[in-house]
Amino acid sequence: MHSAEDERAASDRLAAGWRHLAAFFREGVRHLPAAIEAFRDAERAQRGAGGGDALVDTLVGLSLALRLLRDPDESRRAVVLSQELVNIVRRGRSDKDVLPYRGALEGAYRDLADVERAEAAVAAAEAGIAACDRTLGLARRLREAGAVPHAQAVKAALLVRLAVLRGSADAGRRVREAERLFAAALEGWPERDVDGRAVLWCDFAEALAAGRDAWRAGRFAGDAVDALRHTGNRYLQARAARAEAHAALAAGRPDALDLIMAAAASFRALGCEWEARQVEGLV
């Protein structure tokens, strides 16, 4: 029998998971095991009590923590959990309520496409694009615009990833569509979401840098650096440093290599080796 004490214990473990996850962004990867353990403790307790709506916040946190491990197996698990939480909300609430939670599924596919290789990465990117299209279609049907910028931004990032993976004659078309979607997402993104907007600037900047639009890439990367400067979010600050380095490389600036090494070092200081190698792969 599930008691009020069990519910409090699950709630305490859920709160601990979110604390450790927040610490990851400030202090690094050493906090992820504790975050995952806490979320899994809460998940087990909640599933033992019948699951349902109580699981939603737990699955949001657990799926994000698993994504941040940058491991293909754990990223696939994150997709499964994100789809489950969307299904739980759909069954227990309304189509309108499910829209914000679809962002977790879109993000999980985006991260999976980043860590997978070859055809597995293509499949993840295509599945993620389809998930974004479903969000955009549902938002149009319900006339609810709130979830649209995130879906546009993730779809844009996945189109860029697909262009790199496929390297075909369609690559230019995909990148142009991605730039259009990035611009639309930026226009609709809420000003109060500083971190989310900064990530969007980073993604847009890197897409532009890859397309050799160095001036706009540098502008958006600089906006991200400025926005994150005093937030204490070292992980996103490193992400902005990567975008700035990529823009500098596209512009042929003499300090580009120094910026790349500095961005990689920022990720390594957090224990984020996968991200550091991705930065170094720019050259």
C-alpha positions in Angstrom: 0.0 0.0 0.0 1.3 3.4 -0.9 1.3 5.8 2.0 1.6 9.5 2.4 5.1 8.9 3.7 6.0 7.1 0.5 4.7 10.0 -1.5 6.8 12.5 0.5 9.9 10.3 0.0 9.3 10.2 -3.7 8.7 14.0 -3.7 12.0 14.5 -1.8 13.9 12.4 -4.2 12.4 14.3 -7.2 13.5 17.6 -5.6 17.0 16.2 -5.0 17.2 15.2 -8.6 16.4 18.7 -9.8 18.9 20.2 -7.3 21.7 18.0 -8.7 20.7 18.7 -12.3 20.8 22.4 -11.6 24.3 21.9 -10.1 25.4 20.2 -13.3 25.0 23.4 -15.2 27.0 25.3 -12.6 29.6 22.8 -11.6 29.7 20.0 -14.1 29.2 16.4 -14.9 30.0 15.0 -11.5 26.5 15.9 -10.4 24.8 13.8 -13.1 25.1 10.4 -11.4 23.4 11.8 -8.2 20.7 13.4 -10.3 20.0 10.2 -12.2 19.9 8.1 -9.0 17.5 10.5 -7.4 15.2 10.7 -10.4 15.2 6.9 -10.7 14.4 6.5 -7.0 11.4 8.8 -7.5 10.4 6.9 -10.7 10.5 3.5 -8.9 8.3 4.8 -6.1 5.8 6.5 -8.4 5.6 3.5 -10.7 5.0 1.3 -7.7 2.1 3.5 -6.7 0.5 3.1 -10.2 2.4 5.7 -12.2 0.2 8.2 -14.0 0.4 11.9 -13.8 2.8 11.9 -10.8 5.5 10.5 -13.1 5.5 13.5 -15.5 8.0 15.8 -13.7 10.2 12.9 -12.8 10.4 11.7 -16.4 11.1 15.3 -17.6 14.1 15.5 -15.3 15.4 11.9 -15.8 15.2 12.2 -19.6 17.2 15.5 -19.5 19.8 14.1 -17.2 20.2 11.0 -19.4 20.6 13.2 -22.5 23.4 15.1 -20.8 25.5 11.9 -20.5 26.0 12.1 -24.3 25.8 8.3 -24.6 23.8 6.8 -27.4 22.2 4.1 -25.3 21.1 6.6 -22.6 20.0 9.0 -25.3 17.7 6.4 -26.8 16.3 5.7 -23.3 15.7 9.4 -22.9 13.6 9.4 -26.1 11.5 6.5 -24.8 10.9 8.2 -21.5 10.0 11.5 -23.2 7.5 9.7 -25.4 6.0 8.1 -22.3 5.6 11.4 -20.5 3.8 12.9 -23.6 1.5 9.9 -23.7 0.7 10.2 -19.9 -0.2 13.9 -20.4 -2.3 13.1 -23.5 -4.3 10.5 -21.7 -4.8 12.4 -18.4 -5.2 16.0 -19.6 -5.9 17.6 -22.9 -4.2 18.2 -26.3 -3.5 21.8 -25.2 -1.8 20.6 -22.0 0.4 18.2 -23.9 2.0 20.9 -26.1 4.7 22.1 -23.7 5.7 18.6 -22.9 6.4 17.8 -26.5 9.5 20.0 -26.2 11.1 17.2 -24.1 10.5 14.7 -26.9 11.8 17.1 -29.6 15.0 17.8 -27.5 15.6 14.2 -26.9 15.5 13.4 -30.6 17.8 16.3 -31.3 20.4 15.1 -28.7 20.1 11.5 -30.0 20.8 12.7 -33.6 23.9 14.4 -32.3 25.4 11.4 -30.5 24.4 8.7 -33.0 26.5 8.0 -36.1 25.7 7.4 -39.8 22.3 6.0 -40.6 21.3 5.8 -36.9 21.9 9.5 -36.7 19.9 10.1 -39.9 17.0 8.1 -38.5 17.0 10.0 -35.3 17.1 13.4 -37.1 14.2 12.4 -39.4 12.1 11.1 -36.4 12.9 14.3 -34.6 11.8 16.4 -37.5 8.5 14.4 -37.7 8.0 15.0 -34.0 8.5 18.8 -34.5 6.0 18.8 -37.4 3.4 17.1 -35.2 3.9 19.8 -32.6 3.5 22.5 -35.2 0.4 20.9 -36.6 -1.2 20.5 -33.2 -0.3 24.1 -32.3 -2.0 25.3 -35.5 -5.1 23.2 -34.9 -5.4 24.5 -31.4 -4.3 28.0 -32.2 -1.8 27.8 -29.4 1.5 29.5 -30.3 3.5 28.9 -27.1 5.2 25.7 -28.2 5.9 26.8 -31.7 9.3 28.6 -31.3 10.8 25.6 -29.6 9.6 23.2 -32.3 10.8 25.5 -35.0 14.3 25.8 -33.4 14.7 22.1 -32.9 13.5 21.3 -36.4 16.0 23.8 -37.7 18.9 22.3 -35.8 17.9 18.8 -37.0 17.7 20.0 -40.6 21.3 21.3 -40.3 22.4 18.0 -38.8 20.7 16.1 -41.6 22.4 18.4 -44.2 25.8 17.4 -42.7 24.9 13.7 -42.5 23.5 13.5 -46.0 25.8 15.9 -47.7 23.7 15.7 -50.9 22.3 18.2 -53.3 19.5 18.8 -50.9 21.9 20.1 -48.2 21.6 23.7 -49.4 17.8 23.6 -49.3 17.8 22.1 -45.8 20.1 24.8 -44.5 18.0 27.6 -46.1 14.9 26.1 -44.5 16.7 25.9 -41.2 17.7 29.5 -41.3 14.1 30.5 -42.0 12.9 28.4 -39.0 15.7 29.8 -36.7 14.6 33.4 -37.6 11.0 32.6 -37.0 11.8 30.9 -33.7 13.9 33.9 -32.6 11.0 36.3 -33.4 8.6 34.3 -31.3 10.9 33.3 -28.4 9.8 34.8 -25.0 12.3 37.5 -23.8 12.1 36.2 -20.2 13.6 32.8 -21.2 17.2 34.0 -21.2 18.8 30.6 -21.3 16.6 29.2 -24.0 17.0 32.3 -26.2 20.8 32.1 -25.7 20.8 28.4 -26.9 18.8 29.5 -29.9 21.3 32.2 -30.7 24.1 29.6 -30.5 22.4 27.2 -32.8 21.5 29.9 -35.3 25.1 31.3 -35.1 26.6 27.9 -35.8 24.3 27.2 -38.8 25.3 30.6 -40.2 28.9 29.9 -39.6 28.7 26.6 -41.4 27.1 28.5 -44.3 29.9 31.1 -44.2 27.7 34.0 -43.1 30.3 35.0 -40.6 29.1 38.5 -39.8 25.6 37.4 -38.7 27.1 34.3 -37.0 29.4 36.5 -34.9 26.5 38.8 -34.0 24.3 36.1 -32.7 27.1 34.3 -30.9 28.1 37.6 -29.2 24.5 38.1 -28.1 24.5 34.6 -26.5 27.8 35.3 -24.7 26.5 38.6 -23.4 23.2 37.2 -22.3 24.9 34.3 -20.3 27.8 36.3 -18.9 26.4 36.7 -15.4 24.0 33.8 -15.1 26.4 31.3 -13.5 25.4 28.7 -16.0 28.9 27.5 -17.0 27.7 24.8 -19.3 25.7 27.2 -21.5 28.5 29.8 -21.3 30.8 27.1 -22.8 28.2 26.5 -25.4 28.2 30.2 -26.3 32.0 30.2 -26.4 31.8 27.3 -28.9 29.4 29.4 -31.1 31.7 32.4 -30.9 34.7 30.3 -31.8 32.9 28.8 -34.8 31.9 32.3 -36.0 35.5 33.4 -35.7 36.7 30.4 -37.7 34.2 31.2 -40.4 35.4 34.8 -40.5 39.0 33.7 -40.8 39.9 35.6 -37.6 43.5 35.1 -36.4 42.2 34.3 -32.8 39.9 31.6 -34.0 42.1 28.7 -32.9 42.6 30.3 -29.5 38.9 30.7 -29.1 38.3 27.0 -30.0 40.8 25.8 -27.5 39.3 28.1 -24.8 35.8 26.7 -25.5 37.1 23.1 -25.4 38.8 23.9 -22.1 35.6 25.4 -20.7 33.8 22.1 -21.4 36.6 20.0 -20.0 36.6 22.0 -16.8 33.0 20.7 -16.3 34.0 17.1 -17.2 32.1 17.3 -20.5 34.6 15.5 -22.7 32.1 14.8 -25.6 31.4 18.5 -26.0 35.0 19.4 -25.8 35.9 17.0 -28.6 33.0 18.4 -30.7 34.5 21.9 -30.4 38.0 20.6 -31.3 36.4 18.9 -34.3 35.7 22.3 -35.8 39.3 22.5 -37.1 
